[in-house]
Amino acid sequence: MSIELGNASAFGWFIIAVATIMSIGIIYTYRKNQAIKLKYVFAVIIMFVIGIKWLLDN
């Protein structure tokens, strides 16, 4: 039995999609004037960088 997760570009797009969903949540929270933890903003930026780097390398 083998499990395939898809090709490398699909994984890069998945990372970018998760980062986009997280950034929408951060923007929504910001508009409601609630506190945003800085670690979440850094996590989204890092995820975008890793996703784009993954797409360019593969």
Residue frames relative to the residue before (quaternion, step in Angstrom):
aa qw qx qy qz dx dy dz
M 1.0000 0.0000 0.0000 0.0000 0.00 0.00 0.00
S 0.0261 -0.7986 0.6012 -0.0044 3.57 -0.83 0.96
I 0.2356 -0.7594 0.5948 0.1182 3.51 -1.10 0.76
E 0.1409 -0.7907 0.5921 0.0666 3.57 -0.75 1.04
L 0.2620 -0.7810 0.5515 0.1314 3.53 -0.93 0.93
G 0.6317 -0.5077 0.3433 0.4747 3.57 1.24 0.00
N 0.6282 -0.5371 0.3915 0.4045 3.54 -1.26 0.04
A 0.7249 -0.4663 0.2948 0.4125 3.55 -1.30 0.21
S 0.6581 0.5094 -0.3410 0.4372 3.60 0.94 -0.71
A 0.6003 0.5514 -0.3683 0.4472 3.61 1.08 -0.58
F 0.6358 0.5186 -0.3277 0.4684 3.58 1.05 -0.73
G 0.6373 0.5221 -0.3201 0.4677 3.59 1.01 -0.77
W 0.6635 0.4890 -0.3018 0.4791 3.57 0.97 -0.84
F 0.6114 0.5472 -0.3462 0.4549 3.58 1.10 -0.67
I 0.6451 0.5105 -0.3179 0.4714 3.60 0.96 -0.84
I 0.6645 0.4952 -0.3003 0.4722 3.58 0.94 -0.88
A 0.6388 0.5244 -0.3311 0.4552 3.62 1.00 -0.76
V 0.6546 0.4950 -0.3140 0.4775 3.61 0.94 -0.82
A 0.6489 0.5098 -0.3159 0.4682 3.59 0.98 -0.82
T 0.6366 0.5234 -0.3278 0.4618 3.60 1.03 -0.73
I 0.6470 0.5059 -0.3178 0.4738 3.58 0.96 -0.85
M 0.6570 0.5039 -0.3104 0.4671 3.58 0.97 -0.83
S 0.6605 0.5001 -0.3190 0.4603 3.60 0.98 -0.78
I 0.6057 0.5311 -0.3571 0.4729 3.61 1.08 -0.61
G 0.6449 0.5159 -0.3107 0.4706 3.57 1.03 -0.78
I 0.6403 0.5116 -0.3233 0.4730 3.59 1.02 -0.76
I 0.6532 0.5037 -0.3160 0.4687 3.60 0.94 -0.84
Y 0.6379 0.5252 -0.3183 0.4647 3.59 0.99 -0.84
T 0.6611 0.4997 -0.2979 0.4739 3.57 0.96 -0.89
Y 0.6396 0.5307 -0.3189 0.4556 3.57 1.00 -0.83
R 0.6774 0.4967 -0.2962 0.4547 3.59 0.94 -0.83
K 0.6690 0.4642 -0.3001 0.4969 3.58 1.19 -0.47
N 0.4315 -0.7323 0.4242 0.3123 3.60 1.34 0.18
Q 0.4117 0.6693 -0.5054 0.3565 3.56 0.93 0.91
A 0.6141 -0.5711 0.3995 0.3702 3.55 -1.21 0.46
I 0.1568 -0.7595 0.6268 0.0757 3.54 -1.04 0.86
K 0.3494 -0.7286 0.5460 0.2212 3.56 -0.78 1.00
L 0.5249 -0.6717 0.4362 0.2879 3.53 -0.91 1.00
K 0.6001 0.5798 -0.3701 0.4082 3.61 1.08 -0.60
Y 0.6297 0.5254 -0.3456 0.4561 3.61 1.10 -0.57
V 0.6269 0.5205 -0.3325 0.4749 3.58 1.05 -0.74
F 0.6579 0.4950 -0.3071 0.4774 3.59 0.95 -0.85
A 0.6332 0.5383 -0.3333 0.4452 3.59 1.00 -0.78
V 0.6562 0.5016 -0.3134 0.4685 3.60 0.97 -0.81
I 0.6470 0.5111 -0.3225 0.4650 3.59 0.93 -0.85
I 0.6649 0.4956 -0.3041 0.4688 3.58 0.91 -0.89
M 0.6462 0.5164 -0.3262 0.4576 3.60 0.98 -0.78
F 0.6320 0.5139 -0.3368 0.4722 3.61 0.99 -0.75
V 0.6617 0.5032 -0.3110 0.4606 3.59 0.91 -0.90
I 0.6725 0.4873 -0.3026 0.4676 3.60 0.88 -0.90
G 0.6554 0.5180 -0.3151 0.4503 3.61 0.95 -0.83
I 0.6770 0.4721 -0.2947 0.4817 3.58 0.92 -0.86
K 0.6357 0.5164 -0.3273 0.4713 3.58 0.99 -0.81
W 0.6374 0.5318 -0.3205 0.4563 3.58 0.99 -0.83
L 0.6681 0.4966 -0.3036 0.4636 3.58 0.96 -0.86
L 0.6798 0.4893 -0.2971 0.4585 3.58 0.97 -0.81
D 0.6809 0.4843 -0.2968 0.4623 3.60 1.03 -0.71
N 0.7667 0.2974 -0.1761 0.5410 3.60 0.98 -0.72
